[in-house]
Amino acid sequence: MNKKESREDYLEAILQLTEEDRLPKSIDVANKLGFSKPSVSIAMKKLKQEGLIIVEDDGGLRLTEPGRAIARNTLEKHEYLTNFFIKIGVDPISAEDQACEIEHSINEETFQKLKEYFLKK
């Protein structure tokens, strides 16, 4: 996993946990992604330095606006691609796995064109 993929996965996980009506902590992100707590702690420090998250005094993680924008974009790609793959007959587990890989490599223009194409069908 490259730096961009990792960053997007962490931000996406924080967004998903936040949308479950809770302020996630590093341990929540570690559990969601199946990563070690030390690895997640290091990543959270980097995301904080990049201005993508705020770490509250109690350890809670909040997305900044730039972090939220990246997370929402990644999640949109993930959900769209997963649903698309399922619609064309890919089993849900494979669809999820493939979407997770592709969401990081598809650029915005291609993703928008893909959505436009299938909206016309």
C-alpha angles and dihedrals in degrees: 000000000000127000094263093050093047093048092049092048092052093048092046090051092050090050093049092048091047090052088056085069099256137104103242125220129205092267090057091053091047091052093046094050098033093238128137118265092239091053091050092047090055091047092049090054090053093047089050091050089050090053094243098117140024118219110212122217090258092052095259116149123226126182118232117221093266090047092048091050092053091045094049092047092050093046092049091053091046095051095042094048093045091051092045093052092048091050091055091051106267112143112255097247093051091043090055093047094048093046090052090055097043097044089072098047104040111092122225096253093052092045092052091047090051091052092046092050094053094043087060092054 
